[in-house]
Amino acid sequence: MLARARPAPPGFAWHMPAAVVRCGTPYRAPGFEEVAVETPVALLYNSISHVVMMATPADLEDFAVGFSIAEGVVAHADEIASVVVSQAVAPTGTGGEPGVVAGFRIDVTIPEDRATAVRRRHRNLSGRTGCGVCGVAEIDQVLRPLPAAPAGPAIAPAAINRAMRDLPERQQLNETTGAAHAAGFAGFDGILLAVREDVGRHNALDKLIGAVLRAGRDPAGGFVVVTSRCSMEMVQKTALFGAPLIAAVSAPTSLAIALAEGCGVALAAFARGEGFNIYAHPERIAPR
C-alpha cells in the first residue's frame, strides 16, 4: 500500500474554514464551511520557469514527478535528479502583505537536453486550474504521439466496479470540502493502491502518476480511475504513464475516445454503481 496523501510542505493547510450564510426556506443563518485551498504552484525546470498551475498544496513532489512524465518533459522518473518544494512569498507592492505565502514553487532538476527541449516549446500557462493544454503554441504539441498501451490480462468488470465504489472512501479532501477531484490506481483485483486529490482533475491524475512511480510500482500492473469526465488529456496522461485502462465516473469526449483507440488504452466511462460503458478497446475488459 502506498503512503496516504499528505500536505506538502508539511503544516500548510490544504483546506480552510470560510464564512458562509446558509440560506433556506425560510431561514438565513451565518456559519463556517471548510473549503479546498487553491493556490498558484510554479514548476521550474533547471531554474527556468515553465508553468504556473492552480492546485491544492498537497503531495507537490508527486505532482512534479507525475506532471513531468504526463506532459512528456521526461520519459522516465529516474531522469529527475531532484524535486525541491518551497513557499513563494508575496513581495512588497503586489497587493499582498509582504512575507505572506502567495503560492509554491517546485524546482525540478532534469538533464539539460530535456530542459532545452522544454524551453523550445514556448509553453507558458498561467492561472488555470490544472489545465493540461491551454497555452501550448502549436497543434502538434497537443496531439503528440503516444506510446502503445502495454499488453496484459483482460480486466474483470467487477474489479473496475470495486475500485470506483471504494474511491469515495479515500477522498478525504472532498469529504471535507466537496470541491476536489480524485484519481486512483488499482490492481487488477480492483483494490486501490493509491489515491490522490486536487481541485484540478488533471492535477489529481498527475499526483497519482507521481505517487505510483515514486513508489516503484509498475503502471502496467493496474488501471486508473477518476472522479471526472474523461477528456483527451486524461487519456494522454494515462498512456504516457503506461497503464492499460482508464475508467471515469462521467462522460468521455470524442477526442479522448479517438486517442484511446489509437494507443490501445481501454476507456470506460459513466462508471457508476455496478456498470459502465466501454468506449475503446472492449477486448481489454473481460466478459461478465
C-alpha positions as a Markdown table, in Angstrom:
| # | Residue | x | y | z |
|---|---|---|---|---|
| 1 | Met | 0.0 | 0.0 | 0.0 |
| 2 | Leu | 1.3 | 3.4 | -0.9 |
| 3 | Ala | 1.5 | 6.2 | 1.6 |
| 4 | Arg | -1.6 | 8.3 | 2.1 |
| 5 | Ala | -1.9 | 11.7 | 0.6 |
| 6 | Arg | -0.3 | 14.4 | 2.8 |
| 7 | Pro | 0.0 | 18.2 | 2.7 |
| 8 | Ala | 3.2 | 19.5 | 1.2 |
| 9 | Pro | 5.1 | 21.3 | 2.6 |
| 10 | Pro | 4.2 | 19.9 | 6.0 |
| 11 | Gly | 2.0 | 22.2 | 8.1 |
| 12 | Phe | 0.4 | 24.1 | 5.2 |
| 13 | Ala | -3.4 | 23.6 | 5.1 |
| 14 | Trp | -5.0 | 22.1 | 2.1 |
| 15 | His | -8.4 | 23.1 | 3.3 |
| 16 | Met | -9.5 | 26.0 | 5.5 |
| 17 | Pro | -12.7 | 27.5 | 7.1 |
| 18 | Ala | -14.7 | 30.1 | 5.2 |
| 19 | Ala | -17.6 | 32.2 | 6.5 |
| 20 | Val | -20.9 | 31.5 | 4.8 |
| 21 | Val | -24.5 | 32.4 | 5.1 |
| 22 | Arg | -26.7 | 29.3 | 4.8 |
| 23 | Cys | -30.0 | 30.1 | 3.0 |
| 24 | Gly | -33.1 | 28.0 | 3.0 |
| 25 | Thr | -36.8 | 28.5 | 3.4 |
| 26 | Pro | -37.5 | 30.4 | 5.5 |
| 27 | Tyr | -34.1 | 30.9 | 7.3 |
| 28 | Arg | -30.7 | 32.6 | 6.8 |
| 29 | Ala | -28.0 | 31.7 | 9.2 |
| 30 | Pro | -24.3 | 32.5 | 9.4 |
| 31 | Gly | -21.8 | 29.8 | 9.8 |
| 32 | Phe | -18.5 | 28.3 | 8.6 |
| 33 | Glu | -17.7 | 25.7 | 6.0 |
| 34 | Glu | -14.4 | 24.0 | 5.1 |
| 35 | Val | -13.2 | 24.9 | 1.5 |
| 36 | Ala | -10.4 | 23.4 | -0.5 |
| 37 | Val | -7.3 | 25.5 | -0.8 |
| 38 | Glu | -6.4 | 26.6 | -4.4 |
| 39 | Thr | -3.1 | 28.3 | -4.8 |
| 40 | Pro | -0.5 | 29.1 | -7.6 |
| 41 | Val | 2.1 | 26.4 | -8.0 |
| 42 | Ala | 5.1 | 27.3 | -10.2 |
| 43 | Leu | 7.0 | 24.5 | -11.9 |
| 44 | Leu | 10.6 | 25.3 | -12.8 |
| 45 | Tyr | 13.0 | 23.0 | -14.7 |
| 46 | Asn | 16.7 | 23.6 | -14.1 |
| 47 | Ser | 15.8 | 27.0 | -12.5 |
| 48 | Ile | 13.8 | 28.2 | -15.6 |
| 49 | Ser | 10.0 | 28.8 | -15.1 |
| 50 | His | 7.9 | 26.5 | -17.2 |
| 51 | Val | 4.3 | 26.7 | -16.0 |
| 52 | Val | 2.1 | 28.1 | -13.2 |
| 53 | Met | -0.8 | 25.8 | -12.3 |
| 54 | Met | -3.6 | 26.4 | -9.8 |
| 55 | Ala | -3.6 | 23.4 | -7.5 |
| 56 | Thr | -4.2 | 22.1 | -4.0 |
| 57 | Pro | -0.9 | 22.3 | -2.0 |
| 58 | Ala | -0.7 | 18.6 | -1.1 |
| 59 | Asp | 1.6 | 16.0 | -2.5 |
| 60 | Leu | 3.5 | 18.5 | -4.5 |
| 61 | Glu | 6.5 | 16.2 | -5.0 |
| 62 | Asp | 4.2 | 13.6 | -6.5 |
| 63 | Phe | 2.7 | 16.3 | -8.7 |
| 64 | Ala | 6.0 | 17.4 | -10.0 |
| 65 | Val | 7.0 | 13.9 | -11.0 |
| 66 | Gly | 3.7 | 13.0 | -12.5 |
| 67 | Phe | 3.4 | 16.2 | -14.4 |
| 68 | Ser | 6.9 | 15.7 | -15.8 |
| 69 | Ile | 6.0 | 12.2 | -17.1 |
| 70 | Ala | 2.5 | 13.0 | -18.2 |
| 71 | Glu | 3.5 | 16.1 | -20.1 |
| 72 | Gly | 6.4 | 14.4 | -21.8 |
| 73 | Val | 9.1 | 16.6 | -20.1 |
| 74 | Val | 11.0 | 13.4 | -19.3 |
| 75 | Ala | 10.5 | 9.8 | -20.4 |
| 76 | His | 11.3 | 8.1 | -17.1 |
| 77 | Ala | 11.1 | 9.2 | -13.5 |
| 78 | Asp | 14.7 | 8.3 | -13.0 |
| 79 | Glu | 15.6 | 11.2 | -15.2 |
| 80 | Ile | 14.5 | 13.5 | -12.4 |
| 81 | Ala | 17.6 | 14.2 | -10.2 |
| 82 | Ser | 15.7 | 16.3 | -7.5 |
| 83 | Val | 12.5 | 17.9 | -6.6 |
| 84 | Val | 12.5 | 20.8 | -4.2 |
| 85 | Val | 9.3 | 22.4 | -2.9 |
| 86 | Ser | 9.4 | 25.9 | -1.4 |
| 87 | Gln | 7.0 | 28.6 | -0.4 |
| 88 | Ala | 6.6 | 31.6 | -2.6 |
| 89 | Val | 6.4 | 34.8 | -0.5 |
| 90 | Ala | 4.5 | 37.8 | -1.6 |
| 91 | Pro | 6.9 | 40.7 | -2.3 |
| 92 | Thr | 6.1 | 44.3 | -1.4 |
| 93 | Gly | 3.8 | 46.2 | -3.8 |
| 94 | Thr | 1.9 | 43.1 | -5.2 |
| 95 | Gly | -1.3 | 43.7 | -3.3 |
| 96 | Gly | -0.5 | 41.1 | -0.7 |
| 97 | Glu | 1.2 | 41.5 | 2.7 |
| 98 | Pro | 5.0 | 41.1 | 2.4 |
| 99 | Gly | 6.1 | 37.8 | 3.9 |
| 100 | Val | 2.7 | 36.1 | 3.4 |
| 101 | Val | 2.8 | 32.8 | 1.4 |
| 102 | Ala | 1.5 | 33.6 | -2.1 |
| 103 | Gly | 1.9 | 30.1 | -3.5 |
| 104 | Phe | 4.6 | 27.5 | -4.0 |
| 105 | Arg | 7.4 | 26.8 | -6.4 |
| 106 | Ile | 8.7 | 23.4 | -7.3 |
| 107 | Asp | 12.3 | 23.3 | -8.6 |
| 108 | Val | 12.9 | 20.2 | -10.7 |
| 109 | Thr | 16.3 | 19.2 | -11.9 |
| 110 | Ile | 16.4 | 17.2 | -15.1 |
| 111 | Pro | 19.1 | 16.5 | -17.8 |
| 112 | Glu | 20.0 | 19.7 | -19.7 |
| 113 | Asp | 18.9 | 18.4 | -23.1 |
| 114 | Arg | 15.4 | 17.7 | -21.7 |
| 115 | Ala | 15.3 | 21.3 | -20.2 |
| 116 | Thr | 16.4 | 22.7 | -23.5 |
| 117 | Ala | 13.5 | 20.8 | -25.3 |
| 118 | Val | 11.1 | 22.2 | -22.7 |
| 119 | Arg | 12.2 | 25.8 | -23.4 |
| 120 | Arg | 11.8 | 25.3 | -27.1 |
| 121 | Arg | 8.1 | 24.6 | -26.6 |
| 122 | His | 7.5 | 28.2 | -25.6 |
| 123 | Arg | 4.8 | 27.0 | -23.3 |
| 124 | Asn | 3.6 | 29.3 | -20.6 |
| 125 | Leu | 0.4 | 28.6 | -18.7 |
| 126 | Ser | -1.0 | 30.9 | -16.1 |
| 127 | Gly | -4.0 | 31.0 | -13.8 |
| 128 | Arg | -5.8 | 27.8 | -14.9 |
| 129 | Thr | -6.8 | 25.0 | -12.6 |
| 130 | Gly | -4.9 | 22.0 | -13.7 |
| 131 | Cys | -5.3 | 22.8 | -17.4 |
| 132 | Gly | -3.1 | 20.4 | -19.4 |
| 133 | Val | -3.4 | 22.1 | -22.8 |
| 134 | Cys | -4.2 | 25.8 | -22.6 |
| 135 | Gly | -1.3 | 27.9 | -23.8 |
| 136 | Val | 0.6 | 25.5 | -26.0 |
| 137 | Ala | 1.9 | 27.1 | -29.1 |
| 138 | Glu | 1.2 | 24.5 | -31.8 |
| 139 | Ile | -1.5 | 21.9 | -32.5 |
| 140 | Asp | 1.2 | 19.2 | -32.8 |
| 141 | Gln | 2.1 | 19.9 | -29.2 |
| 142 | Val | -1.4 | 18.9 | -28.2 |
| 143 | Leu | -1.8 | 15.8 | -30.5 |
| 144 | Arg | 1.6 | 14.4 | -29.9 |
| 145 | Pro | 2.4 | 10.7 | -30.5 |
| 146 | Leu | 1.5 | 8.3 | -27.6 |
| 147 | Pro | 3.2 | 5.0 | -26.7 |
| 148 | Ala | 1.2 | 1.8 | -27.2 |
| 149 | Ala | -0.5 | 0.6 | -24.1 |
| 150 | Pro | 1.1 | -2.4 | -22.5 |
| 151 | Ala | -0.2 | -5.9 | -23.1 |
| 152 | Gly | -1.9 | -7.6 | -20.1 |
| 153 | Pro | -4.8 | -9.7 | -18.9 |
| 154 | Ala | -8.4 | -8.7 | -19.5 |
| 155 | Ile | -9.7 | -6.7 | -16.5 |
| 156 | Ala | -12.8 | -8.0 | -14.8 |
| 157 | Pro | -15.8 | -5.6 | -14.7 |
| 158 | Ala | -16.1 | -6.4 | -11.0 |
| 159 | Ala | -12.6 | -5.0 | -10.5 |
| 160 | Ile | -13.5 | -1.7 | -12.1 |
| 161 | Asn | -16.7 | -1.5 | -10.1 |
| 162 | Arg | -14.9 | -2.3 | -6.9 |
| 163 | Ala | -12.3 | 0.5 | -7.5 |
| 164 | Met | -15.0 | 3.0 | -8.3 |
| 165 | Arg | -17.1 | 2.0 | -5.4 |
| 166 | Asp | -14.2 | 2.3 | -2.9 |
| 167 | Leu | -12.8 | 5.5 | -4.3 |
| 168 | Pro | -15.1 | 7.9 | -2.4 |
| 169 | Glu | -14.0 | 6.4 | 0.9 |
| 170 | Arg | -10.4 | 7.5 | 0.1 |
| 171 | Gln | -11.4 | 11.1 | -0.8 |
| 172 | Gln | -10.6 | 12.9 | 2.5 |
| 173 | Leu | -10.3 | 16.3 | 1.0 |
| 174 | Asn | -13.5 | 16.0 | -1.0 |
| 175 | Glu | -15.4 | 14.6 | 2.0 |
| 176 | Thr | -14.4 | 17.7 | 4.0 |
| 177 | Thr | -14.9 | 20.3 | 1.2 |
| 178 | Gly | -16.9 | 18.9 | -1.6 |
| 179 | Ala | -14.6 | 20.6 | -4.1 |
| 180 | Ala | -11.9 | 18.1 | -5.0 |
| 181 | His | -11.4 | 15.6 | -7.8 |
| 182 | Ala | -9.6 | 12.3 | -7.2 |
| 183 | Ala | -7.6 | 9.8 | -9.2 |
| 184 | Gly | -6.9 | 6.3 | -8.1 |
| 185 | Phe | -4.6 | 3.4 | -9.2 |
| 186 | Ala | -6.0 | -0.1 | -8.6 |
| 187 | Gly | -4.5 | -3.5 | -9.1 |
| 188 | Phe | -6.3 | -5.9 | -11.5 |
| 189 | Asp | -8.3 | -7.2 | -8.5 |
| 190 | Gly | -9.8 | -3.7 | -8.1 |
| 191 | Ile | -8.1 | -2.9 | -4.8 |
| 192 | Leu | -7.0 | 0.7 | -4.7 |
| 193 | Leu | -3.3 | 1.0 | -4.2 |
| 194 | Ala | -3.0 | 4.8 | -4.3 |
| 195 | Val | -5.4 | 7.8 | -4.4 |
| 196 | Arg | -4.6 | 11.5 | -4.8 |
| 197 | Glu | -6.8 | 14.6 | -4.7 |
| 198 | Asp | -6.8 | 18.1 | -6.1 |
| 199 | Val | -9.1 | 20.9 | -7.1 |
| 200 | Gly | -8.0 | 20.2 | -10.6 |
| 201 | Arg | -8.7 | 16.8 | -12.3 |
| 202 | His | -5.5 | 16.9 | -14.3 |
| 203 | Asn | -3.5 | 17.7 | -11.1 |
| 204 | Ala | -5.1 | 14.8 | -9.3 |
| 205 | Leu | -4.0 | 12.4 | -12.1 |
| 206 | Asp | -0.5 | 13.9 | -12.2 |
| 207 | Lys | -0.2 | 13.5 | -8.4 |
| 208 | Leu | -1.3 | 9.9 | -8.7 |
| 209 | Ile | 1.2 | 9.1 | -11.5 |
| 210 | Gly | 4.0 | 10.6 | -9.4 |
| 211 | Ala | 3.0 | 8.7 | -6.3 |
| 212 | Val | 2.9 | 5.3 | -8.2 |
| 213 | Leu | 6.2 | 5.9 | -10.0 |
| 214 | Arg | 8.0 | 7.2 | -6.8 |
| 215 | Ala | 6.8 | 4.0 | -5.0 |
| 216 | Gly | 8.4 | 1.8 | -7.7 |
| 217 | Arg | 5.1 | 0.2 | -8.9 |
| 218 | Asp | 4.6 | -0.9 | -12.4 |
| 219 | Pro | 1.8 | 1.1 | -14.1 |
| 220 | Ala | 1.1 | -1.9 | -16.4 |
| 221 | Gly | 0.0 | -3.9 | -13.4 |
| 222 | Gly | -3.2 | -1.9 | -12.8 |
| 223 | Phe | -5.6 | 0.7 | -14.0 |
| 224 | Val | -6.6 | 4.3 | -13.4 |
| 225 | Val | -10.0 | 5.5 | -12.1 |
| 226 | Val | -11.0 | 9.2 | -12.0 |
| 227 | Thr | -13.9 | 11.2 | -10.5 |
| 228 | Ser | -14.4 | 13.4 | -13.5 |
| 229 | Arg | -15.2 | 13.4 | -17.2 |
| 230 | Cys | -12.5 | 11.8 | -19.4 |
| 231 | Ser | -11.1 | 14.3 | -21.8 |
| 232 | Met | -8.2 | 13.8 | -24.2 |
| 233 | Glu | -5.6 | 15.0 | -21.7 |
| 234 | Met | -6.6 | 12.3 | -19.2 |
| 235 | Val | -6.1 | 9.6 | -21.9 |
| 236 | Gln | -2.8 | 11.1 | -22.9 |
| 237 | Lys | -1.6 | 11.1 | -19.3 |
| 238 | Thr | -2.7 | 7.5 | -18.8 |
| 239 | Ala | -0.9 | 6.4 | -21.9 |
| 240 | Leu | 2.3 | 8.2 | -21.0 |
| 241 | Phe | 2.0 | 6.8 | -17.5 |
| 242 | Gly | 1.8 | 3.3 | -19.0 |
| 243 | Ala | -1.5 | 2.0 | -17.6 |
| 244 | Pro | -3.8 | -0.1 | -19.9 |
| 245 | Leu | -7.1 | 1.3 | -18.8 |
| 246 | Ile | -8.8 | 4.5 | -17.5 |
| 247 | Ala | -12.3 | 4.4 | -16.0 |
| 248 | Ala | -14.2 | 7.7 | -15.4 |
| 249 | Val | -17.3 | 8.5 | -13.4 |
| 250 | Ser | -18.5 | 10.9 | -16.1 |
| 251 | Ala | -18.6 | 11.1 | -19.9 |
| 252 | Pro | -15.7 | 10.9 | -22.4 |
| 253 | Thr | -15.1 | 13.3 | -25.2 |
| 254 | Ser | -14.8 | 12.3 | -28.9 |
| 255 | Leu | -11.1 | 13.0 | -29.0 |
| 256 | Ala | -10.5 | 11.0 | -25.8 |
| 257 | Ile | -12.1 | 8.0 | -27.5 |
| 258 | Ala | -10.1 | 8.5 | -30.7 |
| 259 | Leu | -6.8 | 8.8 | -28.8 |
| 260 | Ala | -7.6 | 5.8 | -26.6 |
| 261 | Glu | -8.4 | 3.7 | -29.7 |
| 262 | Gly | -5.2 | 4.8 | -31.3 |
| 263 | Cys | -2.8 | 4.0 | -28.4 |
| 264 | Gly | -4.5 | 0.9 | -27.1 |
| 265 | Val | -5.8 | 2.3 | -23.8 |
| 266 | Ala | -9.2 | 0.9 | -22.8 |
| 267 | Leu | -11.7 | 3.6 | -21.9 |
| 268 | Ala | -14.7 | 3.1 | -19.7 |
| 269 | Ala | -16.9 | 5.9 | -18.6 |
| 270 | Phe | -20.2 | 6.6 | -16.7 |
| 271 | Ala | -18.7 | 4.1 | -14.2 |
| 272 | Arg | -21.3 | 4.2 | -11.5 |
| 273 | Gly | -22.9 | 1.6 | -9.3 |
| 274 | Glu | -22.4 | -1.8 | -10.9 |
| 275 | Gly | -22.0 | -0.8 | -14.5 |
| 276 | Phe | -20.2 | 1.4 | -17.1 |
| 277 | Asn | -19.9 | 2.0 | -20.8 |
| 278 | Ile | -16.9 | 0.9 | -22.8 |
| 279 | Tyr | -15.8 | 3.3 | -25.5 |
| 280 | Ala | -12.4 | 2.0 | -26.6 |
| 281 | His | -10.8 | -1.5 | -26.6 |
| 282 | Pro | -13.6 | -3.6 | -25.1 |
| 283 | Glu | -11.3 | -6.6 | -25.5 |
| 284 | Arg | -9.3 | -5.4 | -22.6 |
| 285 | Ile | -12.3 | -5.8 | -20.3 |
| 286 | Ala | -13.3 | -9.4 | -19.6 |
| 287 | Pro | -16.9 | -10.6 | -20.3 |
| 288 | Arg | -19.0 | -10.8 | -17.2 |
